[in-house]
Amino acid sequence: MKARRAALRLMGGIGAIIGYGCLLAFLYLISVQTYRWFREGAWTHVGMGDGIRIGLLHCCIKDGATGRLASFVQWWESPATWLGVHKVFEVIPASLALFAVSIVGNSLFIYCRDRLHQR
């Protein structure tokens, strides 16, 4: 039973980090968009595709890199196939995706916490 409790604590911690981290990123993104809207008078659309590309370029892909992630980023910048998937990721707002991941992470955290306190 100790292994089960440890696994529940670990999964709950991971869920809390993901949930609250994505919630903070969501609030930051909405704040930046609102600020730009007040300042410039036009809403700045940030799609999920923009977030994926920026995230991969800042953390995982360096100049001249080869491999699957590098080829994925190259496809992302100029797609030749799977155009519908590319369009969906460009249209869906990044803030909506961050909020959805935040809900999933917090749900995992609450589930694990309830399971720990149930016994």
The first five atom37 places (N, CA, C, CB, O) and aatype in JSON, in Angstrom:
{
  "aatype": [12, 11, 0, 1, 1, 0, 0, 10, 1, 10, 12, 7, 7, 9, 7, 0, 9, 9, 7, 18, 7, 4, 10, 10, 0, 13, 10, 18, 10, 9, 15, 19, 5, 16, 18, 1, 17, 13, 1, 6, 7, 0, 17, 16, 8, 19, 7, 12, 7, 3, 7, 9, 1, 9, 7, 10, 10, 8, 4, 4, 9, 11, 3, 7, 0, 16, 7, 1, 10, 0, 15, 13, 19, 5, 17, 17, 6, 15, 14, 0, 16, 17, 10, 7, 19, 8, 11, 19, 13, 6, 19, 9, 14, 0, 15, 10, 0, 10, 13, 0, 19, 15, 9, 19, 7, 2, 15, 10, 13, 9, 18, 4, 1, 3, 1, 10, 8, 5, 1],
  "atom_mask": [
    [1, 1, 1, 1, 1],
    [1, 1, 1, 1, 1],
    [1, 1, 1, 1, 1],
    [1, 1, 1, 1, 1],
    [1, 1, 1, 1, 1],
    [1, 1, 1, 1, 1],
    [1, 1, 1, 1, 1],
    [1, 1, 1, 1, 1],
    [1, 1, 1, 1, 1],
    [1, 1, 1, 1, 1],
    [1, 1, 1, 1, 1],
    [1, 1, 1, 0, 1],
    [1, 1, 1, 0, 1],
    [1, 1, 1, 1, 1],
    [1, 1, 1, 0, 1],
    [1, 1, 1, 1, 1],
    [1, 1, 1, 1, 1],
    [1, 1, 1, 1, 1],
    [1, 1, 1, 0, 1],
    [1, 1, 1, 1, 1],
    [1, 1, 1, 0, 1],
    [1, 1, 1, 1, 1],
    [1, 1, 1, 1, 1],
    [1, 1, 1, 1, 1],
    [1, 1, 1, 1, 1],
    [1, 1, 1, 1, 1],
    [1, 1, 1, 1, 1],
    [1, 1, 1, 1, 1],
    [1, 1, 1, 1, 1],
    [1, 1, 1, 1, 1],
    [1, 1, 1, 1, 1],
    [1, 1, 1, 1, 1],
    [1, 1, 1, 1, 1],
    [1, 1, 1, 1, 1],
    [1, 1, 1, 1, 1],
    [1, 1, 1, 1, 1],
    [1, 1, 1, 1, 1],
    [1, 1, 1, 1, 1],
    [1, 1, 1, 1, 1],
    [1, 1, 1, 1, 1],
    [1, 1, 1, 0, 1],
    [1, 1, 1, 1, 1],
    [1, 1, 1, 1, 1],
    [1, 1, 1, 1, 1],
    [1, 1, 1, 1, 1],
    [1, 1, 1, 1, 1],
    [1, 1, 1, 0, 1],
    [1, 1, 1, 1, 1],
    [1, 1, 1, 0, 1],
    [1, 1, 1, 1, 1],
    [1, 1, 1, 0, 1],
    [1, 1, 1, 1, 1],
    [1, 1, 1, 1, 1],
    [1, 1, 1, 1, 1],
    [1, 1, 1, 0, 1],
    [1, 1, 1, 1, 1],
    [1, 1, 1, 1, 1],
    [1, 1, 1, 1, 1],
    [1, 1, 1, 1, 1],
    [1, 1, 1, 1, 1],
    [1, 1, 1, 1, 1],
    [1, 1, 1, 1, 1],
    [1, 1, 1, 1, 1],
    [1, 1, 1, 0, 1],
    [1, 1, 1, 1, 1],
    [1, 1, 1, 1, 1],
    [1, 1, 1, 0, 1],
    [1, 1, 1, 1, 1],
    [1, 1, 1, 1, 1],
    [1, 1, 1, 1, 1],
    [1, 1, 1, 1, 1],
    [1, 1, 1, 1, 1],
    [1, 1, 1, 1, 1],
    [1, 1, 1, 1, 1],
    [1, 1, 1, 1, 1],
    [1, 1, 1, 1, 1],
    [1, 1, 1, 1, 1],
    [1, 1, 1, 1, 1],
    [1, 1, 1, 1, 1],
    [1, 1, 1, 1, 1],
    [1, 1, 1, 1, 1],
    [1, 1, 1, 1, 1],
    [1, 1, 1, 1, 1],
    [1, 1, 1, 0, 1],
    [1, 1, 1, 1, 1],
    [1, 1, 1, 1, 1],
    [1, 1, 1, 1, 1],
    [1, 1, 1, 1, 1],
    [1, 1, 1, 1, 1],
    [1, 1, 1, 1, 1],
    [1, 1, 1, 1, 1],
    [1, 1, 1, 1, 1],
    [1, 1, 1, 1, 1],
    [1, 1, 1, 1, 1],
    [1, 1, 1, 1, 1],
    [1, 1, 1, 1, 1],
    [1, 1, 1, 1, 1],
    [1, 1, 1, 1, 1],
    [1, 1, 1, 1, 1],
    [1, 1, 1, 1, 1],
    [1, 1, 1, 1, 1],
    [1, 1, 1, 1, 1],
    [1, 1, 1, 1, 1],
    [1, 1, 1, 1, 1],
    [1, 1, 1, 0, 1],
    [1, 1, 1, 1, 1],
    [1, 1, 1, 1, 1],
    [1, 1, 1, 1, 1],
    [1, 1, 1, 1, 1],
    [1, 1, 1, 1, 1],
    [1, 1, 1, 1, 1],
    [1, 1, 1, 1, 1],
    [1, 1, 1, 1, 1],
    [1, 1, 1, 1, 1],
    [1, 1, 1, 1, 1],
    [1, 1, 1, 1, 1],
    [1, 1, 1, 1, 1],
    [1, 1, 1, 1, 1],
    [1, 1, 1, 1, 1]
  ],
  "atom_positions": [
    [[0.81, -1.2, 0.0], [0.0, 0.0, 0.0], [0.85, 1.27, 0.0], [-0.92, 0.0, 1.19], [0.4, 2.32, -0.45]],
    [[2.08, 1.16, 0.5], [2.93, 2.35, 0.53], [3.31, 2.78, -0.89], [4.19, 2.09, 1.36], [3.44, 3.97, -1.17]],
    [[3.5, 1.8, -1.77], [3.82, 2.13, -3.16], [2.65, 2.83, -3.83], [4.21, 0.86, -3.94], [2.84, 3.75, -4.63]],
    [[1.45, 2.4, -3.51], [0.25, 3.04, -4.09], [0.13, 4.48, -3.6], [-1.02, 2.24, -3.71], [-0.18, 5.38, -4.38]],
    [[0.36, 4.69, -2.32], [0.3, 6.05, -1.76], [1.36, 6.94, -2.39], [0.47, 6.02, -0.23], [1.11, 8.1, -2.7]],
    [[2.56, 6.39, -2.57], [3.64, 7.16, -3.19], [3.29, 7.51, -4.63], [4.96, 6.38, -3.13], [3.54, 8.63, -5.09]],
    [[2.72, 6.55, -5.36], [2.33, 6.81, -6.75], [1.22, 7.86, -6.82], [1.86, 5.51, -7.43], [1.24, 8.73, -7.69]],
    [[0.27, 7.79, -5.9], [-0.8, 8.8, -5.88], [-0.25, 10.19, -5.54], [-1.89, 8.4, -4.87], [-0.68, 11.19, -6.11]],
    [[0.68, 10.24, -4.61], [1.29, 11.54, -4.27], [2.07, 12.11, -5.46], [2.23, 11.4, -3.04], [1.99, 13.3, -5.77]],
    [[2.83, 11.24, -6.13], [3.6, 11.68, -7.28], [2.69, 12.17, -8.4], [4.49, 10.55, -7.79], [2.92, 13.25, -8.96]],
    [[1.68, 11.39, -8.73], [0.75, 11.8, -9.8], [-0.02, 13.06, -9.43], [-0.24, 10.67, -10.12], [-0.28, 13.92, -10.27]],
    [[-0.39, 13.17, -8.15], [-1.07, 14.39, -7.7], [-0.17, 15.6, -7.82], [0.0, 0.0, 0.0], [-0.63, 16.68, -8.2]],
    [[1.11, 15.44, -7.48], [2.05, 16.55, -7.6], [2.27, 16.96, -9.04], [0.0, 0.0, 0.0], [2.32, 18.15, -9.36]],
    [[2.39, 15.97, -9.91], [2.55, 16.26, -11.34], [1.3, 16.97, -11.87], [2.82, 14.96, -12.14], [1.41, 17.93, -12.64]],
    [[0.12, 16.49, -11.47], [-1.12, 17.13, -11.89], [-1.21, 18.57, -11.41], [0.0, 0.0, 0.0], [-1.67, 19.45, -12.15]],
    [[-0.78, 18.82, -10.16], [-0.82, 20.18, -9.62], [0.14, 21.09, -10.37], [-0.48, 20.17, -8.12], [-0.2, 22.23, -10.69]],
    [[1.34, 20.6, -10.66], [2.32, 21.43, -11.38], [1.81, 21.76, -12.78], [3.69, 20.7, -11.47], [1.88, 22.91, -13.22]],
    [[1.29, 20.75, -13.47], [0.76, 20.99, -14.82], [-0.47, 21.9, -14.76], [0.4, 19.65, -15.5], [-0.58, 22.85, -15.53]],
    [[-1.38, 21.6, -13.85], [-2.62, 22.37, -13.76], [-2.38, 23.84, -13.43], [0.0, 0.0, 0.0], [-2.88, 24.73, -14.12]],
    [[-1.63, 24.08, -12.36], [-1.42, 25.47, -11.95], [-0.43, 26.19, -12.86], [-0.93, 25.52, -10.52], [-0.54, 27.4, -13.05]],
    [[0.52, 25.46, -13.43], [1.43, 26.08, -14.4], [0.71, 26.54, -15.65], [0.0, 0.0, 0.0], [0.94, 27.65, -16.14]],
    [[-0.17, 25.7, -16.16], [-0.94, 26.07, -17.36], [-1.94, 27.18, -17.04], [-1.68, 24.85, -17.93], [-2.23, 28.02, -17.89]],
    [[-2.48, 27.18, -15.82], [-3.39, 28.26, -15.43], [-2.66, 29.59, -15.41], [-4.02, 27.97, -14.05], [-3.18, 30.6, -15.87]],
    [[-1.43, 29.6, -14.86], [-0.64, 30.84, -14.86], [-0.29, 31.28, -16.28], [0.64, 30.66, -14.03], [-0.33, 32.47, -16.59]],
    [[0.07, 30.32, -17.14], [0.38, 30.66, -18.53], [-0.87, 31.2, -19.24], [0.92, 29.41, -19.29], [-0.78, 32.14, -20.03]],
    [[-2.03, 30.61, -18.95], [-3.3, 31.09, -19.52], [-3.57, 32.53, -19.1], [-4.46, 30.18, -19.08], [-3.91, 33.38, -19.93]],
    [[-3.42, 32.8, -17.8], [-3.66, 34.16, -17.3], [-2.67, 35.16, -17.88], [-3.59, 34.18, -15.77], [-3.04, 36.29, -18.19]],
    [[-1.41, 34.75, -18.02], [-0.41, 35.62, -18.62], [-0.76, 35.94, -20.08], [0.98, 34.97, -18.53], [-0.7, 37.09, -20.5]],
    [[-1.12, 34.91, -20.84], [-1.44, 35.11, -22.25], [-2.65, 36.01, -22.42], [-1.68, 33.77, -22.94], [-2.65, 36.91, -23.27]],
    [[-3.69, 35.79, -21.64], [-4.88, 36.63, -21.72], [-4.55, 38.07, -21.32], [-6.0, 36.07, -20.81], [-5.06, 39.01, -21.93]],
    [[-3.7, 38.23, -20.31], [-3.3, 39.58, -19.88], [-2.54, 40.31, -20.98], [-2.44, 39.5, -18.62], [-2.78, 41.49, -21.22]],
    [[-1.63, 39.62, -21.64], [-0.87, 40.24, -22.73], [-1.79, 40.6, -23.89], [0.25, 39.3, -23.22], [-1.67, 41.68, -24.47]],
    [[-2.71, 39.71, -24.22], [-3.64, 40.0, -25.31], [-4.56, 41.18, -24.96], [-4.48, 38.76, -25.63], [-4.85, 42.03, -25.8]],
    [[-5.02, 41.22, -23.72], [-5.88, 42.33, -23.29], [-5.12, 43.65, -23.3], [-6.46, 42.06, -21.88], [-5.65, 44.67, -23.73]],
    [[-3.88, 43.62, -22.82], [-3.05, 44.83, -22.83], [-2.89, 45.34, -24.26], [-1.67, 44.55, -22.2], [-3.06, 46.53, -24.51]],
    [[-2.55, 44.44, -25.19], [-2.38, 44.85, -26.58], [-3.68, 45.36, -27.18], [-1.85, 43.69, -27.4], [-3.68, 46.27, -28.01]],
    [[-4.79, 44.77, -26.76], [-6.09, 45.22, -27.27], [-6.39, 46.64, -26.79], [-7.22, 44.26, -26.83], [-6.83, 47.48, -27.57]],
    [[-6.14, 46.93, -25.52], [-6.36, 48.27, -24.99], [-5.41, 49.29, -25.64], [-6.18, 48.28, -23.48], [-5.8, 50.42, -25.9]],
    [[-4.17, 48.86, -25.89], [-3.17, 49.79, -26.4], [-3.33, 50.04, -27.9], [-1.79, 49.25, -26.13], [-3.24, 51.18, -28.35]],
    [[-3.57, 48.95, -28.68], [-3.6, 49.08, -30.13], [-4.99, 49.07, -30.73], [-2.8, 47.99, -30.73], [-5.18, 49.47, -31.88]],
    [[-5.99, 48.6, -29.97], [-7.35, 48.58, -30.46], [-7.69, 47.36, -31.3], [0.0, 0.0, 0.0], [-8.78, 47.3, -31.88]],
    [[-6.79, 46.39, -31.37], [-7.05, 45.17, -32.14], [-6.6, 43.97, -31.32], [-6.31, 45.21, -33.52], [-5.55, 44.0, -30.68]],
    [[-7.41, 42.91, -31.36], [-7.1, 41.69, -30.61], [-6.02, 40.91, -31.34], [-8.38, 40.82, -30.41], [-6.14, 40.65, -32.54]],
    [[-4.99, 40.52, -30.62], [-3.89, 39.74, -31.18], [-4.22, 38.26, -31.03], [-2.54, 40.08, -30.48], [-4.32, 37.76, -29.91]],
    [[-4.4, 37.56, -32.15], [-4.7, 36.14, -32.1], [-3.41, 35.35, -31.93], [-5.44, 35.68, -33.38], [-2.46, 35.51, -32.69]],
    [[-3.39, 34.51, -30.91], [-2.26, 33.6, -30.69], [-2.83, 32.2, -30.78], [-1.55, 33.85, -29.3], [-3.53, 31.75, -29.87]],
    [[-2.52, 31.52, -31.87], [-3.03, 30.17, -32.08], [-2.18, 29.13, -31.38], [0.0, 0.0, 0.0], [-1.05, 29.39, -30.96]],
    [[-2.74, 27.94, -31.25], [-2.02, 26.83, -30.65], [-0.75, 26.53, -31.43], [-2.9, 25.59, -30.56], [0.27, 26.16, -30.85]],
    [[-0.81, 26.66, -32.72], [0.36, 26.41, -33.55], [1.5, 27.36, -33.25], [0.0, 0.0, 0.0], [2.67, 26.96, -33.24]],
    [[1.17, 28.63, -33.0], [2.21, 29.59, -32.63], [2.88, 29.18, -31.32], [1.61, 30.99, -32.5], [4.11, 29.26, -31.19]],
    [[2.08, 28.75, -30.37], [2.64, 28.33, -29.08], [3.51, 27.1, -29.2], [0.0, 0.0, 0.0], [4.56, 27.03, -28.57]],
    [[3.09, 26.13, -30.0], [3.89, 24.92, -30.2], [5.21, 25.27, -30.87], [3.11, 23.89, -31.06], [6.27, 24.8, -30.44]],
    [[5.15, 26.08, -31.9], [6.38, 26.44, -32.63], [7.34, 27.23, -31.75], [6.03, 27.27, -33.88], [8.54, 26.92, -31.72]],
    [[6.84, 28.21, -31.04], [7.7, 29.02, -30.17], [8.28, 28.17, -29.05], [6.91, 30.2, -29.58], [9.46, 28.28, -28.72]],
    [[7.44, 27.31, -28.46], [7.93, 26.45, -27.39], [9.02, 25.5, -27.85], [0.0, 0.0, 0.0], [10.02, 25.33, -27.15]],
    [[8.85, 24.89, -29.02], [9.87, 23.97, -29.53], [11.15, 24.7, -29.91], [9.33, 23.21, -30.73], [12.25, 24.19, -29.68]],
    [[11.02, 25.88, -30.48], [12.22, 26.62, -30.88], [13.01, 27.12, -29.68], [11.83, 27.79, -31.77], [14.24, 27.21, -29.74]],
    [[12.31, 27.44, -28.59], [13.02, 27.96, -27.41], [13.61, 26.87, -26.53], [12.08, 28.8, -26.59], [14.62, 27.1, -25.87]],
    [[13.0, 25.68, -26.51], [13.49, 24.67, -25.58], [14.2, 23.51, -26.24], [12.36, 24.15, -24.78], [15.13, 22.96, -25.66]],
    [[13.81, 23.13, -27.42], [14.26, 21.83, -27.92], [15.04, 21.88, -29.22], [13.08, 20.95, -28.12], [15.88, 21.01, -29.45]],
    [[14.83, 22.85, -30.07], [15.42, 22.88, -31.4], [16.46, 23.99, -31.48], [14.34, 23.06, -32.49], [16.17, 25.15, -31.17]],
    [[17.66, 23.64, -31.9], [18.73, 24.63, -32.11], [18.94, 24.81, -33.61], [20.06, 24.18, -31.4], [18.44, 24.02, -34.41]],
    [[19.69, 25.84, -33.98], [19.95, 26.1, -35.4], [20.7, 24.93, -36.03], [20.75, 27.4, -35.57], [21.66, 24.42, -35.45]],
    [[20.28, 24.51, -37.2], [20.93, 23.44, -37.92], [20.62, 22.06, -37.37], [0.0, 0.0, 0.0], [21.31, 21.09, -37.71]],
    [[19.62, 21.93, -36.52], [19.29, 20.64, -35.92], [18.61, 19.74, -36.95], [18.38, 20.83, -34.69], [17.9, 20.2, -37.84]],
    [[18.85, 18.45, -36.79], [18.16, 17.46, -37.6], [17.48, 16.48, -36.65], [19.14, 16.72, -38.57], [17.85, 16.38, -35.49]],
    [[16.51, 15.8, -37.15], [15.78, 14.85, -36.32], [14.29, 15.06, -36.47], [0.0, 0.0, 0.0], [13.84, 15.86, -37.29]],
    [[13.54, 14.31, -35.68], [12.09, 14.35, -35.82], [11.49, 15.69, -35.4], [11.46, 13.25, -35.01], [10.61, 16.21, -36.09]],
    [[11.96, 16.25, -34.28], [11.4, 17.54, -33.86], [11.77, 18.65, -34.83], [11.89, 17.9, -32.46], [10.95, 19.53, -35.11]],
    [[12.98, 18.62, -35.36], [13.39, 19.63, -36.33], [12.57, 19.52, -37.61], [14.89, 19.49, -36.65], [12.16, 20.53, -38.18]],
    [[12.32, 18.29, -38.06], [11.5, 18.13, -39.27], [10.05, 18.52, -38.99], [11.58, 16.68, -39.78], [9.36, 19.01, -39.88]],
    [[9.59, 18.29, -37.75], [8.24, 18.72, -37.39], [8.12, 20.23, -37.44], [7.87, 18.21, -35.99], [7.13, 20.76, -37.94]],
    [[9.12, 20.95, -36.93], [9.09, 22.42, -36.97], [9.17, 22.91, -38.41], [10.26, 23.0, -36.14], [8.51, 23.89, -38.75]],
    [[9.96, 22.25, -39.25], [10.02, 22.62, -40.67], [8.66, 22.41, -41.33], [11.1, 21.81, -41.4], [8.22, 23.24, -42.12]],
    [[7.99, 21.28, -41.0], [6.65, 21.05, -41.54], [5.7, 22.12, -41.02], [6.14, 19.64, -41.16], [4.82, 22.59, -41.75]],
    [[5.88, 22.5, -39.77], [4.97, 23.47, -39.16], [5.06, 24.82, -39.86], [5.28, 23.63, -37.68], [4.05, 25.5, -40.02]],
    [[6.25, 25.2, -40.28], [6.43, 26.49, -40.94], [5.94, 26.49, -42.38], [7.89, 26.89, -40.89], [5.49, 27.52, -42.89]],
    [[6.03, 25.35, -43.06], [5.53, 25.25, -44.43], [5.0, 23.85, -44.69], [6.65, 25.61, -45.46], [5.72, 22.99, -45.19]],
    [[3.74, 23.61, -44.34], [3.19, 22.26, -44.48], [2.91, 21.91, -45.94], [1.9, 22.13, -43.67], [2.45, 22.74, -46.73]],
    [[3.21, 20.65, -46.27], [2.9, 20.14, -47.6], [1.81, 19.08, -47.53], [4.16, 19.57, -48.26], [1.1, 18.86, -48.51]],
    [[1.68, 18.43, -46.39], [0.65, 17.42, -46.17], [-0.05, 17.73, -44.86], [1.25, 15.99, -46.16], [0.39, 18.59, -44.09]],
    [[-1.15, 17.03, -44.61], [-1.93, 17.21, -43.39], [-2.31, 18.69, -43.18], [-1.15, 16.69, -42.17], [-2.15, 19.23, -42.09]],
    [[-2.79, 19.31, -44.22], [-3.12, 20.73, -44.17], [-4.28, 21.03, -43.23], [-3.45, 21.23, -45.56], [-4.32, 22.09, -42.61]],
    [[-5.22, 20.1, -43.1], [-6.35, 20.31, -42.2], [-5.92, 20.35, -40.74], [0.0, 0.0, 0.0], [-6.41, 21.18, -39.98]],
    [[-5.01, 19.45, -40.36], [-4.5, 19.45, -38.98], [-3.78, 20.76, -38.7], [-3.56, 18.25, -38.74], [-3.94, 21.34, -37.63]],
    [[-2.99, 21.21, -39.65], [-2.27, 22.48, -39.5], [-3.25, 23.63, -39.31], [-1.36, 22.73, -40.71], [-3.04, 24.51, -38.47]],
    [[-4.31, 23.64, -40.09], [-5.3, 24.71, -40.01], [-6.03, 24.71, -38.66], [-6.32, 24.58, -41.15], [-6.28, 25.76, -38.08]],
    [[-6.36, 23.51, -38.17], [-7.04, 23.41, -36.87], [-6.16, 23.98, -35.77], [-7.4, 21.95, -36.55], [-6.64, 24.73, -34.92]],
    [[-4.87, 23.64, -35.77], [-3.96, 24.15, -34.75], [-3.72, 25.64, -34.87], [-2.65, 23.42, -34.82], [-3.41, 26.29, -33.88]],
    [[-3.86, 26.19, -36.05], [-3.71, 27.63, -36.23], [-4.96, 28.39, -35.76], [-3.41, 27.95, -37.69], [-4.86, 29.52, -35.3]],
    [[-6.14, 27.76, -35.89], [-7.38, 28.45, -35.57], [-7.7, 28.4, -34.07], [-8.52, 27.84, -36.37], [-8.2, 29.38, -33.52]],
    [[-7.42, 27.27, -33.42], [-7.73, 27.13, -31.99], [-6.84, 28.05, -31.18], [-7.55, 25.65, -31.53], [-5.62, 28.01, -31.33]],
    [[-7.42, 28.89, -30.33], [-6.61, 29.81, -29.52], [-5.74, 29.06, -28.51], [-7.51, 30.8, -28.78], [-6.16, 28.06, -27.93]],
    [[-4.53, 29.55, -28.33], [-3.61, 28.94, -27.36], [-4.16, 29.07, -25.94], [-2.22, 29.59, -27.46], [-3.94, 28.2, -25.11]],
    [[-4.88, 30.16, -25.67], [-5.43, 30.35, -24.32], [-6.47, 29.27, -24.01], [-6.06, 31.75, -24.19], [-6.54, 28.8, -22.87]],
    [[-7.25, 28.88, -24.98], [-8.24, 27.82, -24.77], [-7.55, 26.49, -24.48], [-9.16, 27.69, -26.0], [-7.98, 25.74, -23.6]],
    [[-6.49, 26.19, -25.23], [-5.75, 24.95, -25.01], [-5.1, 24.94, -23.63], [-4.69, 24.75, -26.09], [-5.12, 23.92, -22.94]],
    [[-4.51, 26.07, -23.22], [-3.89, 26.15, -21.9], [-4.92, 25.96, -20.8], [-3.18, 27.49, -21.72], [-4.66, 25.29, -19.8]],
    [[-6.09, 26.55, -20.97], [-7.14, 26.42, -19.96], [-7.63, 24.97, -19.88], [-8.31, 27.35, -20.28], [-7.88, 24.47, -18.78]],
    [[-7.77, 24.3, -21.02], [-8.21, 22.9, -21.01], [-7.18, 22.0, -20.34], [-8.47, 22.42, -22.45], [-7.55, 21.12, -19.56]],
    [[-5.91, 22.2, -20.62], [-4.86, 21.4, -19.97], [-4.82, 21.69, -18.48], [-3.48, 21.69, -20.61], [-4.55, 20.8, -17.68]],
    [[-5.09, 22.94, -18.1], [-5.15, 23.3, -16.69], [-6.26, 22.55, -15.97], [-5.35, 24.8, -16.53], [-6.07, 22.09, -14.84]],
    [[-7.41, 22.44, -16.6], [-8.53, 21.7, -16.0], [-8.17, 20.23, -15.84], [-9.81, 21.85, -16.86], [-8.47, 19.64, -14.81]],
    [[-7.55, 19.64, -16.85], [-7.16, 18.23, -16.77], [-6.13, 18.01, -15.66], [-6.59, 17.75, -18.12], [-6.25, 17.05, -14.9]],
    [[-5.14, 18.88, -15.56], [-4.12, 18.75, -14.51], [-4.71, 18.89, -13.12], [0.0, 0.0, 0.0], [-4.36, 18.13, -12.21]],
    [[-5.59, 19.86, -12.95], [-6.22, 20.04, -11.64], [-7.16, 18.89, -11.31], [-6.98, 21.35, -11.6], [-7.29, 18.52, -10.14]],
    [[-7.8, 18.32, -12.3], [-8.66, 17.16, -12.06], [-7.83, 15.97, -11.59], [-9.44, 16.78, -13.34], [-8.24, 15.24, -10.68]],
    [[-6.68, 15.77, -12.19], [-5.78, 14.7, -11.75], [-5.32, 14.94, -10.32], [-4.57, 14.6, -12.69], [-5.27, 14.0, -9.52]],
    [[-4.97, 16.17, -9.99], [-4.55, 16.52, -8.64], [-5.66, 16.25, -7.63], [-4.14, 18.0, -8.58], [-5.41, 15.65, -6.58]],
    [[-6.88, 16.67, -7.92], [-7.99, 16.48, -7.0], [-8.33, 15.0, -6.86], [-9.23, 17.26, -7.48], [-8.62, 14.54, -5.76]],
    [[-8.31, 14.25, -7.95], [-8.59, 12.82, -7.91], [-7.59, 12.11, -6.99], [-8.55, 12.22, -9.32], [-7.98, 11.32, -6.13]],
    [[-6.3, 12.38, -7.19], [-5.28, 11.72, -6.38], [-5.38, 12.13, -4.91], [-3.88, 12.05, -6.91], [-5.21, 11.3, -4.02]],
    [[-5.65, 13.39, -4.65], [-5.81, 13.85, -3.28], [-7.0, 13.19, -2.6], [-5.96, 15.36, -3.25], [-6.91, 12.79, -1.44]],
    [[-8.1, 13.07, -3.32], [-9.28, 12.41, -2.74], [-9.01, 10.94, -2.48], [-10.49, 12.56, -3.67], [-9.46, 10.4, -1.47]],
    [[-8.3, 10.28, -3.37], [-7.97, 8.88, -3.16], [-7.07, 8.7, -1.94], [-7.3, 8.31, -4.41], [-7.2, 7.71, -1.21]],
    [[-6.15, 9.63, -1.72], [-5.25, 9.55, -0.56], [-6.02, 9.75, 0.74], [-4.13, 10.59, -0.68], [-5.74, 9.06, 1.72]],
    [[-6.95, 10.66, 0.77], [-7.7, 10.98, 1.99], [-8.88, 10.02, 2.22], [-8.22, 12.41, 1.91], [-9.49, 10.02, 3.29]],
    [[-9.19, 9.21, 1.22], [-10.3, 8.28, 1.34], [-9.97, 7.15, 2.31], [-10.66, 7.71, -0.04], [-10.87, 6.62, 2.96]],
    [[-8.75, 6.78, 2.42], [-8.36, 5.64, 3.26], [-8.04, 6.04, 4.65], [-7.19, 4.93, 2.68], [-7.69, 5.19, 5.47]]
  ]
}
